[in-house]
């Protein structure tokens, strides 16, 4: 018999209703649960039928660390299927996900667990949130423990959003046969890689969110740097993709923190597993300031109750919202397209930055062409939208308030003669020189509407020390030398209408989305002595700075074509 059977369990039966909406935070607002009162009676009254009971256990992991775990049992004899949730903001905050499995009607066990090292779980300082296998072993051990309990019928589902979604995002990589369904949303696996940094530059998330995992991140010295084991992460995805028994469904948004993670998962798992994914036009909190035309997802997704009852997804599919002008419902785009592969077939098309401020597919002919600006860390450009945070400063914000800044270079195309559909990953290749040993660059891709609205499509930052010239071995920069910095701008799907203009903005800061770089290779404790960096962007035949855009042949919304 498993040693798990002899764990001491504290049993309580709810007899008192406490009228508090303790667990009512909306998706994307999970951190708001931090510090709220934890009350199992509230969970029983809100999420379970009368007669349900509660147990508590410290569940052991392979290294002896025990994780605080609440177990809510429906009335009856069982055994039952189980919905397993875990997270960082107080385990009972995860009870809100019980609705996804229908716990209110009974017949399902709900488990809420504190992740390693947080709140009531043991293992402070042992979570290793910087590693690519973060949470995987603890999820595997917890699933095995759950499956061995007498109240479990051998079928387990997982769900969660944001930080509470990391567990279900990586748990299906364990390929545990008892995990029949996993449906995380607006979240990632390997959070250091996706949430922590952009091309080597620390994101707001690294400086502010990772403390929730127990990782100590001091604000100084700067710049922060980390190493990433991307080869190992790709191995983990490849291993998890082979004969995976779990029905997997992921949800994100084009302006969400984890959009690229979902696309990477789909690309790795779709060929050999059953995975559905949906990319909406929203930010992490859905951001009601930007109202996109509401369109239905074109296929049905197997629900958690259906999967726990034996239903299976028959085909891997990705539904992605092809954005258009959110301010004009009649514009091209603004509907869902479906694919069974990612990336979708596209034509990588370079758009070159020109010294006259133009942007075109024509390569520069000049032998010598540059533009320059001065970057002062004491006066950083403010962030206006994007996807680097879970606060309200996310989404397709208007970039016009930045027009008068002298530290931003603008490159704008001629008005489009026909709609331009862009779907896939964008890249930026900057050829630059500077007079400081290290610095930062920020690239924004923008859709300029005929009325002047400058809609942000993508924004990413990159640290100069990671220039291609150094082949993965960061070094201080030499004054005046030309370097090549390649930046991953992540993916999008959008149609720019006829008459719109594509634009690229190049600068060296976006605060608070990305850490403000002190223009120093060695870490420093303040900006007090930070030099002003004189940045030179090369725009010539031999050094053609450009972005690469994945162009797709434009197709009108079939629904619009059928109902003009």
Steps between C-alpha positions, in 0.01 A plus 500: 500500500625852419654690789279790394204316654634564849534878475328678790185665367298767675127466428247779532132519409348831402196604707534877481454736207734801498361765261822623340581508128856399576575319177327711237802647318469504121742318271818701468458651845623202701756708692213694659438192718830550683434565868130417491348289772520127437175329606412145404140547613456769236629264231260225610204736498589672171624208292348178637158349576386447861666208673842559344804470726854631526832331575850639530827322425869581471583313179860370481725563200790279391751710697297488822350849471127503581245720325191641673193353332127551558264227379128564451290185470144492363226309685472130423717194500734566206748450354480813284698686237724776633567859404851585619605865536810662647658841516679785670239737639349292780382154398131561569501775238515211252153390613357748251594251228259243640233640270698370202436144619149545636585442865181681606287214370715235674677192379843664474780537755676838510862523615670834573873493567762759594800474269836413649646758735199731519238556772449177697712270285849395600810549291570871532780585255496164321253568217761597235264714287787586264528142371325365188355205697348730763197336670510187283623258768264637766207467262602143418528403868170668588316325217632162615389572857152607389455195278586271794226637727184294555273792405664538154362297209825535307394796286651839578459837335700817554432865432608847611583843366800731511743392775249235610519360148870411504430165667243374249712640216796278590313208663394353168868478404529225763271282284336361813225262376263621773509860376227481237454874444695820561360844416724787614451855375706822468809326636829335406740218570863602562395841636854639519533474124155625399411734786839602635698640210477636146811432295706526819323805650317455829125543472277664757387146591850394603543803724153484655324162464764234556513571871165318517689178421748557781775629269681795654550769237659821625426816303873583498761454369410545133498378231361164605612201297408132499599195303242288321513130423294524184635172354379315811159669479465390139595148604233505771237610246612237249490226764158612619365499145558127446190287568357748750176360647365833629232704326662845490336839447678837531371856484689828466476841334716690252571760770539245778826424678504142379384510140824365355509214751161372381613514137820312586296235681266458206786477250672231710195295601252523212673248269491212752254599775144629529516868580266792444602861548329836471675835458264788569566870427521583870759589762550311826196660665307513170536880525148640451641829367536330161180346367561249225209372292375189676529187287446135597785250505435286189525160670375341821753436774458192718402622846656374820181310607480343153863391513466361853202301370709349220462740205814564296610770259525347155713759321765754593386851408606857566248783474668839477325834483612685190498855630399797293401850601329454837351848456321400178303173508459517120875499435681192365586239759344481847403134477644160591698285261579133561815304428641160590862618466704785640653706359250531216653516149628852443750703302770656721519854365767751605393860556810719493555809712614797291694811594218726377264340754341271244416133535479278193584162353773665293850439636702820559739589219710753694855400586485713813178588680431536872268665749590573862342585833609541861368263766499625859408237765383783725231592243360171365215485251177384667328175410176543308329161475643176365508169683776523759281540808179378663393848605271724295786639290465224242336481160502692169571842652538813288871589465447865400582634850862394428527706179681796652778297662843547345619154601262308273567441130190461283476314170170508314385330181295655222123446532415141413340447162326182618450316831817350649452181704776415746490168687795346682821603672656839431874568523710813518858522373674813623848608391625749755793667666519664841750669730420301818605144596142371502154638434148408398277532194122491477312437175130572453293393198202729448189523280437867420134558422386764247377723786846488660440240775826309546392152610776298663529150351819365657773629728818326620828600658851369439830539685799599289740259674312216328584622149539230236868592472571344840348159411333455837794622707412850627780755495539875557447705187777690324432867438412569136497136385196387301307211657205289390221443755227252404181535703206262533188720492264205566199422284182671395209466256363824355372656180602857424229648279548689178612854580666399827877530542743256661747666735804403707618698802853448634608628840692379806243487778139416581436547868355313681460212256875445489781579738662836431858422400774700680731488192750293695631150436577445867211520748453835673297604803335815362451715191687786666814455289336341197640654181283615213537253212536639151329238287562479125270286287643389166268509199729427208550241229754307708325556834129491415304524825156347445209304641385172348125466465318166439263596217197282426275536197202700619163325506181682595291369788278231344211613721529855364522372144183296551319796661639816337 
